[in-house]
Amino acid sequence: MNITTIIELENQEVESIVGAKLVFAQEQIEGNIIETCVESLQLNDSNEQISTDEAMEKVFQRLQQQGIIPPNIKEFSYEMPSCERLKSKTDQEAEIPQNIILTFMS
């Protein structure tokens, strides 16, 4: 029997663990539809950017160190924020998706 565990993290939690800020990319799909997704993460102490894969590996390792993820788990998957939304005339600031999902099986 496989048991799937889902850990939902807020953007700020991931940023704190990794020591970096999420960098979002926006793409205009149609006239009124914008897709927003995570492109990479920029380290807080430099202009260096790391991939989402590198960042989520750090999150995974930290959660293992804290005992949240069992030490025998070696593989995981993740889903970064992505959304399609309608653009309104009053859009001042992009609505940024707030949750990152990390999943593993035991």
Residue pairs with C-beta under 8 A, 6 or more apart in sequence:
2 105
2 106
3 105
3 106
4 103
4 104
4 105
5 69
5 103
5 104
5 105
5 106
6 101
6 102
6 103
7 63
7 68
7 69
7 101
7 102
7 103
8 99
8 100
8 101
9 59
9 99
9 100
9 101
9 102
10 98
10 99
10 100
11 22
11 81
11 96
11 97
11 98
11 99
11 100
14 22
14 55
14 56
14 59
14 100
15 21
15 22
15 41
17 58
17 59
17 62
18 41
18 50
18 55
18 58
18 59
19 43
19 44
19 45
20 41
20 42
20 43
20 44
20 50
20 55
21 41
21 42
21 44
22 38
22 41
22 81
23 38
23 39
23 40
23 41
23 42
23 49
24 36
24 37
24 38
24 39
24 81
24 94
24 96
25 36
25 37
25 38
25 39
26 34
26 35
26 36
26 94
27 34
27 35
28 34
29 35
29 84
31 87
32 86
32 87
33 84
33 85
33 86
33 87
34 84
34 85
34 87
34 94
35 82
35 83
35 84
36 81
36 82
36 83
36 85
36 94
36 95
36 96
36 97
37 80
37 81
37 82
37 83
38 52
38 80
38 81
38 82
40 49
40 50
40 51
40 52
41 49
41 50
41 51
41 52
41 55
42 48
42 49
43 49
43 50
52 78
52 80
56 76
56 78
56 80
56 100
56 102
59 78
59 102
60 69
60 76
60 102
63 69
63 102
64 70
64 71
64 73
69 76
69 104
70 106
72 106
73 104
73 105
73 106
75 104
75 105
76 102
76 103
76 104
77 102
77 103
77 104
78 100
78 101
78 102
78 103
79 100
79 101
79 103
80 100
81 96
81 97
81 98
81 99
81 100
82 97
83 95
83 97
85 95
